[in-house]
């Protein structure tokens, strides 16, 4: 997995690059100006040496005109200063030493012009050497100043261009991200959850894009699940309403025809025709015999087995005078005449008992109510 290059790191890298560039430029410029100043000082030093040599020529003339201790001391002091100024140039120091030795240690010969001519070549060599050094040092100082100028003229625009390019790239990256993001949020607001953002790069913008896509995908999945659940519930409600409506219609028709029956035989025919639509698992109706001590099968339908006549005392529904619900392992005793093994309901009434087998699963209220209404002679 590539290392995520965050915007913070990019900004830090850009700032560090600009800072390093500024430091390099500043250091180069300062070094160039420092070298120029050093060259300037060298130029000043060389001019001082030339002035000292010319001063020595004047003091030499004064000494030759009047050989006094004062003139000698003045020459020696100026000579010591010039000698110290050229301590980094042994050749110049040798010339100064020869000049002083010839002036003070050699016996004077000839007229004054002749004596002055004796050290003139040394003085001219000293001045020529220093003037050559002066020209070289002036050229070096000028070269370093020009170098500092070029460094500033080239480096500063380069730094500005780099900063501008980075800023332009950052603006382009931000606009490239915020444009699609704004459009995507507007589409999500309008209800479109299928919108996705392009994921490019490995910075914070790409992380936000991935999180946005994950969020919209989760919302779309949730919306689809809710829509599926809504449709399932609508289908179940419609199915239940349709079943309940059909059941109510059957119960209404059963009640109407039972009430309109004039004999028990007609009522038995009605029950045998309509009851299977309400209780397809089977059931039966038993009526109390005229002796009032025996319940005899009256009508039967479906696959449930038919029991022979039984005593009212053998039926829990007759003894309780109400509904008796028996289920497998339900903790409720089953009547001896109940030959089924599933869930059954036997509502007892004055003239007999109706019994119906329940479908698989717990009995619903409509099944119980329908079973309770099969009372042909109430």
C-alpha positions in Angstrom: 0.0 0.0 0.0 1.6 3.4 -0.9 2.3 5.8 1.8 -0.3 8.5 2.1 1.2 11.8 1.1 -0.9 14.2 3.1 -1.5 17.9 2.3 0.2 18.8 5.5 3.3 17.1 4.4 3.1 18.6 1.0 2.7 22.1 2.5 5.6 21.4 4.9 7.8 20.2 2.1 7.0 23.3 0.0 7.7 25.6 2.9 10.9 23.8 3.7 11.9 24.0 0.1 11.3 27.7 -0.1 13.0 28.2 3.3 16.0 26.2 2.1 16.1 28.1 -1.1 16.0 31.4 0.7 18.7 30.3 3.1 20.9 29.2 0.2 20.3 32.5 -1.7 20.9 34.5 1.5 24.0 32.5 2.4 25.4 32.9 -1.2 24.6 36.6 -1.3 26.1 37.2 2.2 29.2 35.2 1.3 29.6 37.1 -2.0 29.2 40.5 -0.2 31.5 39.4 2.6 34.1 38.4 0.0 33.5 41.7 -1.8 34.0 43.5 1.6 37.2 41.5 2.1 38.4 42.5 -1.3 37.5 46.1 -0.6 39.6 45.9 2.6 42.4 44.4 0.6 42.2 47.2 -1.9 42.3 49.8 0.9 45.2 47.9 2.4 47.1 48.0 -0.9 46.5 51.7 -1.3 47.8 52.2 2.2 51.0 50.3 1.3 51.4 52.5 -1.8 50.9 55.6 0.2 53.4 54.4 2.7 56.0 53.8 0.0 55.5 57.3 -1.4 55.7 58.7 2.1 59.0 56.8 2.6 60.4 58.5 -0.6 59.6 61.9 0.9 61.1 61.0 4.3 64.2 59.6 2.5 64.7 63.0 0.7 64.4 64.7 4.1 66.9 62.4 5.7 69.4 62.9 2.8 68.9 66.7 3.1 69.3 66.7 6.9 70.7 63.6 8.6 69.1 64.3 12.0 67.7 61.8 14.5 64.3 63.2 14.1 64.3 62.6 10.4 65.7 59.1 10.9 63.1 58.3 13.6 60.3 59.5 11.3 61.6 57.3 8.4 61.9 54.3 10.7 58.4 54.6 12.1 56.9 54.9 8.6 59.1 52.0 7.4 57.9 49.8 10.3 54.3 50.5 9.3 54.9 49.6 5.7 56.9 46.5 6.6 54.0 45.3 8.8 51.5 46.0 6.0 53.4 43.7 3.6 54.0 40.9 6.0 52.1 38.5 3.8 54.5 39.3 0.9 58.1 38.3 1.6 59.4 39.8 -1.7 58.0 43.2 -0.7 59.5 42.9 2.8 63.0 42.1 1.2 62.7 45.2 -1.0 61.9 47.4 2.1 64.8 45.8 4.0 67.2 46.5 1.1 65.9 50.1 0.9 66.5 50.7 4.6 69.9 49.1 4.6 71.2 51.0 1.6 69.9 54.2 3.2 71.4 53.9 6.7 74.2 51.3 6.4 75.8 52.4 3.1 78.1 55.4 3.0 76.6 58.3 1.0 78.2 58.8 -2.4 77.7 61.5 -4.9 75.2 64.3 -5.0 71.7 64.2 -3.7 70.1 63.2 -7.0 72.5 60.3 -7.2 71.7 59.2 -3.7 68.0 59.4 -4.4 68.4 57.4 -7.6 70.1 54.5 -5.7 66.8 53.5 -4.0 64.4 54.7 -6.7 64.3 51.3 -8.4 63.3 49.6 -5.1 60.5 52.1 -4.5 59.2 51.7 -8.1 59.3 47.9 -7.7 57.3 48.2 -4.4 54.7 50.5 -6.0 54.4 48.5 -9.2 53.9 45.3 -7.2 51.3 46.9 -5.0 49.5 48.5 -8.0 49.4 45.1 -9.7 47.9 43.6 -6.5 45.5 46.5 -6.3 44.2 45.9 -9.8 43.8 42.2 -9.2 42.0 42.8 -5.9 39.7 45.4 -7.5 38.8 42.9 -10.3 38.1 40.2 -7.7 35.9 42.5 -5.6 34.0 43.5 -8.7 33.6 39.9 -9.8 32.2 38.9 -6.4 29.8 41.8 -6.3 28.6 40.9 -9.8 28.3 37.2 -8.7 26.1 38.3 -5.8 23.9 40.3 -8.1 23.5 37.4 -10.5 22.6 35.1 -7.6 19.9 37.4 -6.5 18.6 38.1 -10.0 18.4 34.3 -10.7 17.5 32.7 -7.4 14.8 35.1 -6.2 12.7 34.7 -9.4 13.2 31.0 -9.2 11.9 30.9 -5.7 9.0 33.0 -6.6 8.2 30.7 -9.6 8.4 27.6 -7.4 6.1 29.1 -4.8 3.7 30.2 -7.5 3.7 26.8 -9.2 3.1 25.0 -5.9 0.3 27.5 -5.0 -1.3 26.9 -8.4 -1.1 23.2 -8.0 -2.7 23.3 -4.6 -5.5 25.6 -5.9 -6.0 23.2 -8.8 -6.2 20.2 -6.4 -8.6 22.0 -4.1 -10.9 23.0 -7.0 -10.6 19.6 -8.6 -11.9 18.1 -5.3 -14.5 20.7 -4.2 -16.2 21.0 -7.6 -17.3 17.3 -7.8 -17.9 17.2 -4.0 -20.3 20.2 -4.2 -22.1 18.6 -7.2 -22.3 15.2 -5.4 -23.7 16.7 -2.2 -26.4 18.5 -4.2 -27.3 15.2 -5.9 -27.4 13.4 -2.5 -29.6 16.2 -1.2 -32.0 15.7 -4.1 -32.2 11.9 -3.3 -29.6 10.4 -5.7 -27.6 8.0 -3.6 -25.8 6.4 -6.5 -23.4 9.3 -7.0 -19.7 8.6 -6.4 -16.6 10.8 -6.2 -13.5 10.0 -8.2 -10.6 8.8 -5.9 -7.2 10.0 -7.0 -4.0 10.3 -5.1 -3.3 9.4 -1.5 -3.9 12.7 0.4 -6.8 13.9 2.7 -8.9 14.7 -0.3 -8.8 11.0 -1.5 -9.6 9.8 2.0 -12.6 12.2 2.1 -13.7 10.9 -1.3 -13.5 7.3 -0.2 -15.4 8.0 3.0 -18.1 9.9 1.0 -18.4 6.9 -1.4 -18.7 4.5 1.6 -21.3 6.8 3.2 -23.5 7.0 0.1 -23.1 3.2 -0.5 -24.3 2.6 3.1 -27.2 5.0 2.7 -28.1 3.4 -0.6 -28.0 -0.1 0.9 -30.1 1.0 3.8 -32.6 2.6 1.5 -32.8 -0.5 -0.6 -33.3 -2.6 2.5 -36.1 -0.3 3.8 -37.7 -0.4 0.4 -37.6 -4.2 0.3 -39.0 -4.3 3.9 -41.7 -1.9 2.9 -42.7 -3.9 -0.1 -42.6 -7.1 2.0 -44.8 -5.5 4.7 -47.2 -4.2 2.1 -47.4 -7.6 0.5 -48.0 -9.3 3.8 -50.6 -6.7 4.9 -52.4 -7.1 1.5 -52.3 -10.9 1.8 -53.6 -10.8 5.4 -56.3 -8.3 4.5 -57.3 -10.4 1.5 -57.3 -13.6 3.7 -59.2 -11.9 6.5 -61.8 -10.5 4.0 -62.3 -13.9 2.5 -62.6 -15.5 5.9 -65.1 -12.9 7.0 -67.1 -13.4 3.8 -67.1 -17.2 4.5 -68.1 -16.7 8.1 -70.9 -14.3 7.1 -72.2 -16.7 4.5 -71.9 -19.6 7.0 -73.9 -17.6 9.7 -76.5 -16.5 7.2 -77.1 -20.0 5.8 -77.2 -21.6 9.2 -79.7 -19.1 10.5 -81.8 -19.7 7.4 -81.7 -23.5 7.7 -85.0 -25.0 8.9 -83.7 -28.4 9.7 -80.5 -29.9 11.2 -79.9 -31.7 7.9 -79.9 -28.4 6.0 -77.5 -27.0 8.6 -75.2 -30.0 8.3 -75.1 -29.6 4.5 -74.3 -25.9 4.9 -71.5 -26.6 7.4 -70.1 -29.4 5.2 -70.0 -27.1 2.2 -68.5 -23.9 3.8 -66.5 -25.2 6.8 -63.7 -26.7 4.6 -62.9 -23.3 3.2 -62.3 -22.0 6.8 -60.7 -25.2 8.3 -59.0 -27.1 5.5 -57.2 -29.4 8.1 -60.6 -30.9 9.0 -63.1 -30.7 11.8 -66.5 -31.9 13.1 -69.7 -31.0 14.9 -71.3 -33.2 17.6 -74.8 -32.7 18.9 -76.3 -33.7 22.2 -78.7 -36.6 21.9 -82.3 -36.3 23.1 -81.3 -38.4 26.1 -78.9 -35.5 27.0 -76.2 -38.1 28.0 -74.5 -38.7 24.7 -72.8 -36.6 22.1 -73.2 -37.9 18.6 -71.3 -36.9 15.4 -73.4 -34.5 13.4 -71.2 -33.4 10.5 -67.6 -34.1 9.6 -65.2 -32.7 6.9 -61.6 -32.9 6.0 -58.9 -35.5 6.8 -59.3 -35.4 10.5 -60.6 -38.8 11.8 -64.2 -39.1 13.1 -64.7 -40.2 16.7 -67.6 -42.5 17.8 -70.3 -41.0 20.1 -69.0 -40.1 23.5 -70.3 -39.0 26.9 -70.5 -35.3 27.7 -68.4 -36.0 30.8 -65.6 -37.2 28.5 -65.3 -33.8 26.8 -63.4 -31.0 28.5 -65.2 -28.4 26.4 -68.6 -29.7 27.6 -67.4 -29.9 31.2 -65.9 -26.4 31.1 -68.7 -24.9 29.1 -66.2 -23.0 26.9 -63.3 -23.3 24.5 -60.8 -26.1 25.1 -57.5 -25.7 23.2 -55.3 -28.8 23.0 -51.8 -28.8 21.5 -48.9 -31.3 21.4 -46.8 -30.9 24.6 -48.9 -28.0 25.6 -49.5 -29.1 29.1 -53.3 -29.3 28.5 -55.2 -32.7 28.6 -56.6 -33.9 25.3 -60.2 -35.2 25.1 -60.6 -39.0 24.5 -62.7 -38.4 21.5 -60.0 -36.1 19.9 -58.2 -38.6 17.6 -55.9 -35.9 16.1 -52.3 -35.3 17.2 -52.0 -31.6 16.2 -53.4 -28.4 17.6 -57.2 -28.6 18.0 -59.8 -26.3 19.4 -63.2 -27.5 20.8 -65.7 -24.8 21.8 -68.5 -26.3 23.8 -72.0 -25.0 23.6 -75.5 -25.9 24.9 -76.5 -28.4 22.2 -73.1 -29.9 21.4 -69.4 -29.4 20.6 -67.6 -28.1 17.5 -64.0 -29.3 16.8 -61.5 -27.9 14.3 -57.9 -28.8 13.5 -55.5 -25.8 13.4 -52.9 -25.2 10.8 -49.2 -25.5 11.6 -48.0 -22.9 14.1 -49.7 -21.0 16.9 -53.5 -20.4 16.4 -54.5 -17.0 15.3 -57.5 -15.0 16.6 -59.5 -15.3 13.4 -59.1 -19.1 13.5 -60.4 -19.2 17.1 -63.3 -16.9 16.3 -64.3 -18.8 13.2 -64.2 -22.1 15.2 -66.3 -20.6 17.9 -69.0 -19.6 15.4 -69.8 -23.1 14.2 -72.9 -23.5 16.4 -75.8 -24.7 14.3 -78.3 -24.9 17.1 -77.4 -22.3 19.7 
